[in-house]
Amino acid sequence: MPNLQIIIFKGTQKIRNVQIEDYIKAGKIAAEVREKVRAKNWVGKTVYEICEEVEGEIKKRGAKCAFPVNTSINEVAAHYTAEPNDPITIKDDDLVKIDLGAQINGYIADTAVTVCYDAQFDVLVQAAEEALGNAMSMAKSGVKVSDIGRTIEKTIKQLGFKPIANLSGHSLDQYTIHAGKTIPNIWSIGGYSLSNSTAYACEPFVTTKDAGGFVRNGKIKNIFAINSRKRIKDPEADRLLDFIWENFNMLPFALRWITKEWEEKKARGLLEILIKKKAVQAYPILIEVNEQRVAQAEHTFIPNENGVTITTITL
């Protein structure tokens, strides 16, 4: 990653101080955990062990998880988290995107790293990191997100790879991981300009030159979020709905997180009821269309007129 100019909230800043403090605290925790993830050899570990360990590190530092840790392997670009006691094991040639989030009072830090122990994929991982670094170097309030997308796309293509065109970064809000605005990974016409009243996550996804450069939905759905608190007149399902709201609010959650209260089979059945009644939605995993490998890098940042505060950077 190139050198970055980090401006810590100089100039006009419209996010309230209490929010700033929570964003910074969450970012510091997420960054520390991400760097532990980067440094560790995960070969031979199951995805269940990874998710539980990483989520435990977030909680140990005084934050809550903003969403289930994603452990998306090879052609799976995003949205895979471990099932209860998931047996999938990391091999020494796997490319693993570990996407993690911490939250303090609902204010979120979203960050990701790609870990791999096969040297032939190092350049793919580096391309994602370099694209992210170049995007952060040019970002500030007033910059068009289409220009950020252009920078990301140009960086990736110059290194001989392809960006994933239909994956993007996103704005953040309290208890809302995708708050309505996107930061594209390719150049696009029009678009909005970055605002110093909003936090964002920028996350380039990079794939090989033989890839299609798009993702499709897979069959697996193991990340969930509440849609509605409206009662569905099933007492046990309504109790689960209350549990989800009280513990996760609008943020995503995993089956692993509710099997501490309900036996796994029962929990699955209750979730199916809530999904059928549209009280809960399920997110499919995202797979590169040509099943080529994908790398990812991600930071959370807040713009101002002089640059950005990257909340998830380690100084």
Secondary structure by P-SEA (a helix, b strand, c coil): ccccccccccccccccaaaaaaaaaaaaaaaaaaaaaaacccccccaaaaaaaaaaaaaaacccccccccccccccccccccccccccccccccbbbbbbbbbcccbbbbbbbbbbccccaaaaaaaaaaaaaaaaaaccccccaaaaaaaaaaaaaaacccccccbbbbbbcccccccccccccccccccccccccbbbbbbbbbbccccccbbbbcccccbbbbccccccccaaaaaaaaaaaacccccccccccccccccaaaaaaaaaaaaaaccbbbbbbbbccccccccbbbbbbcccccccccccccc
